[in-house]
Amino acid sequence: MSDLKMKILELLKEDARRDAELLATMLDVEVDVVKQEIKEMEDDHLIVKYAAVVNWSKVHDETVTALIEVQITPERGRGFEGIAERIYLYPEVKSVYLMSGAYDLLVEVEGETLKEVASFVSNKLSPIDSVLSTKTFFILKKYKQDGIIFDETVGDQRLMISP
């Protein structure tokens, strides 16, 4: 991948609202070059989607988010892929990650209530044949997500180290 594409990706990751003209100015290249690079990355699915990071706790506090550790038995010929696909197709599931360590998949689920999330785990996730066990952790508060700090009142409170 070219340095220009990497720089464009980094700038868009910081703020996806930046348009091609601003990116071209920041990178000191022609606007048409930036537009072409972005189009190529979109066509190649390097750029999959542009999304806003929302602090949902300021909008409403009713949504419940849980992280679920899932141990599974891989399927013959497909490994973890088929099971992961079956799980990520549920609308409650926000993310699925293949992990190393004590469990195989980390599943992020959202629901209206604790009961709704618990029902998803017991009625949809656990009954899948390949699922051996689950362990559910409810998120109580998000302090930082995707490099963005949500609590704007918290500054850098590290102590200065001097010789």
Residue pairs with C-beta under 8 A, 6 or more apart in sequence:
1 46
2 37
4 27
4 29
4 33
4 37
5 37
5 40
5 41
5 46
7 27
8 23
8 27
8 34
8 37
8 38
8 41
9 41
9 46
9 47
11 18
11 23
11 26
11 27
12 18
12 23
12 38
12 47
12 50
16 50
16 51
16 52
18 26
20 31
20 34
20 35
20 38
21 31
23 34
24 30
24 31
24 33
24 34
27 34
38 47
41 47
53 145
53 146
53 148
55 142
55 150
56 63
57 141
57 142
57 150
62 112
62 113
63 110
63 111
63 112
64 110
64 111
64 112
64 113
64 114
64 116
64 117
64 138
65 94
65 108
65 109
65 110
65 138
65 139
66 108
66 109
66 110
66 111
66 117
66 121
66 136
66 137
66 138
66 139
67 106
67 107
67 108
67 109
67 136
67 137
67 139
68 106
68 107
68 108
68 109
68 121
68 125
68 134
68 135
68 136
68 137
69 99
69 102
69 103
69 105
69 106
69 134
69 135
69 136
69 137
70 87
70 103
70 104
70 105
70 106
70 107
70 125
70 131
70 133
70 134
71 102
71 103
71 104
71 131
71 132
71 133
71 134
72 80
72 83
72 104
72 105
72 128
72 130
72 131
72 132
73 130
73 132
74 80
74 83
74 104
74 130
75 81
75 82
75 83
75 130
80 98
80 104
80 105
83 105
83 128
83 130
83 131
84 96
84 98
84 105
86 128
87 93
87 96
87 105
87 107
87 125
87 128
88 96
90 120
90 124
92 109
92 110
92 111
92 116
92 117
92 120
92 124
93 107
93 108
93 109
94 108
94 109
94 110
95 106
95 107
95 108
96 105
96 106
96 107
96 108
97 105
97 106
98 104
98 105
99 105
99 106
103 135
107 125
109 117
109 120
109 121
110 117
111 117
111 120
114 138
117 136
117 138
118 136
121 134
121 136
125 131
125 134
126 134
142 150
143 149
143 150
143 151
144 150
